Amino acid sequence: MTKVTQAHLRRIAHLDMDAFYASVELLRYPQLKGLPVVIGGGRRPDDEALIAQYGDRPLHKIPVDAFPRLAGYTGRGVITTATYAARDHGVHSGMGLMKAAKLCPQAVLLPVDFDEYRKYSRLFKAAVREIAPCVEDRGIDEIYVDLSELPGVHDDAGRAIGLRLKQAVKDATGLTCSIGITPNKLLSKLCSE
């Protein structure tokens, strides 16, 4: 039987951005931090009215009361994501907006902005590649990273490099992420959640 040395152990990280779309929106609208916020559906008349009324004002200066709420929402839209404050009310991704309106009518409703999400996706992935170039893209908000060949990764099972990756993502985007590091993708994905 062959003895496995640390040099032969794989260290695979699964990096998942925390509430990605919602977190990007909170960078744009920090006044909504801590509030239940739901992202979903397309642009609506309420959104156009908000832009028209406050278009010349910096986004972070728009009053919280000016944002559209889920209360009274009608339509067939689906939630793309929600802040943790909205999730505390039972609202989650994939849920119909009308059902969410019954669970959390006070939630702020924002339209999706995929151009902005793609921009932040490129930023966090570039920051990771500067530290660990062997990256497997799994979507707009998650990646696998092979850390196996990085110096020092086996000294502490990847903890120090994981912390460096988290800090690099935070520095590049202002956003947080979760990282699981194990010998394989499945366990790493489970650990990052």
N, C-alpha and C positions, 0 to 999 in steps of 0.2 A: 504494500500500500504506500502511496506517495504522500509525503508530509506536505501540507499546504502552508506556505510561508506568507507573511504579511504582504510581500511583494506580489503574490498571486491572487490576493483577495480583490474582488471588485468593490468599488465604492461608487454607487449610482445615486444621484440626488434627483428627487422630484421637487421642482420649484413651482409653487402655485401662488399666483397673486391673490391677495385677500380682497374679497368682494370687489373685483377689479373695476367693472363699469361704474359702480356706485362710488368707489374711491376716487376714480378719475373725476367724476362729477363734483365730489366734495372738494377737490383741489380748485375747481372752477368756481364753486359756490361754497366757500368755507362757512358762510352763515347758516348752512343747513346741517352742519356737523351735530351729531347727537339726536337729530330728528329722524322719524321714520320717513325714508325716501324710497320711492319705487321708480325704476327706469323701465320704460316699455312703450310699445306702440310707436307710431310715427308722429310727426309734427301735427299739432292740433291748433284750432283757432286761438285757444288760450295761450299757447306758446308764442304764436305770431303777435298777439296783443302785448305780451310781456316784452318781446323784442322791440316792438314799436314804441312802447311807453318808456322803456329804460335803455334803449339802444345807445344813447350817448353817455351812459353812466358805466363805470367799471362794474363788471359782473358781481364782484363781492360786495357792492354797495346796494344791490337790489334788495328791498326789504323782504323778509321772510313771508310776510302776509301777502305779497304780490304773486307768489308762486301758486300754480294750480294744484288742487287737492284731489285725492281719489273720490271724495264724497260726491255722489251723483254721477260718477262716470258711467257712460253707456257706450257700448261698442264691443268689438270682439278682440280687442288687443290682449296681448300676453305679456307677463312680466319677464324682462330679460334678466334683471337682478334687483336686489333690494339691500338696503343697509341693514346692519345688525339690529338697529332699533326697530325697523319694520319686521324683521324676521321674528323678533320677540312677540309679535302679534299674530304669528302663524302665516305670514306672507312669505312666499318663496318663488324662486325662478320657475318659469313654466306655468305658473298659475294664471288663470284668466283675471284680467283687471277688474271685471265686475265682481267676482268673488272676493278679490283683495279689498275692494271698496267696502264690502260688508264687514270684513275683519278689521280694517284699519282706515276708516274714512278720512282721518286727519293726515294721512301720509301725503307728502309732496310727490307729485307726479311729474317726472322729467322725460322728455323724448330721448331715444337712443341717438348717439353721435359716433358712428363707427369710424369716421375719419380721426377723431380725437383718440379713440381707443387704440386704433392701429398705430398712431404716433407713439403712445406710451408703451405699447407692446414692443415696438422697434427699440425704444430707449432701454427698457429693462433687459432685453435680450442682448443688446450690444454691451451693456455693463457686465453681464455674466460672461460673455465671450472674452472679455479682456482678462478675466481671471482663469476661466476654464473653457478653452475653445471647442471642446467636443460636446456639442449641444444637439439634442434631437427636439425639434419643434413639435409640440402637440396641440397647438391652438393659440389663440390670441393671448391667453393668460396663463399658460403653463408650458413647461419644458422639462425634459430629462437632461441631466448633465453627467457625463462620465468623469468622475474625479480620480479614477484609479491610478493614473500616472502622475498626479500632481505631487510635488514634494511635500512631505509631512502629513499627507492625508491618512496614512495608516498609524500615525503616532497617537491619534485621539479619535479614530473612526470617522474622521472628516468634520468634527465639530468646529474647529478653528476656521476651516475653509468655508463651512456653511455660514458661520457668522460673518465672514468677509463678504460672501455673496449677498447676504441679506443687507449689509451696510452699503454695498455697491449699488444695489437696486434702489435703496432709499435715497442715496446721494444723487443718483441719476434721474429719479422720477418723483421723489417725495412720497412714494407709496411703500407699503409693507408687503411682505410675502411670507409664506410658510415653506419650510424645506424639510423633507425627510431624506435621510441618507442611510442606505442599507446596501447589502450585496446585490440586490436586484430591483427591477422597476416596480413590480407589484408591491413589495413591502415598502418601498420608498413612497409610493403614491398613498398607501394606507397611512404611513407615518406623517406625511405632510398634511393630512386632514385632521 
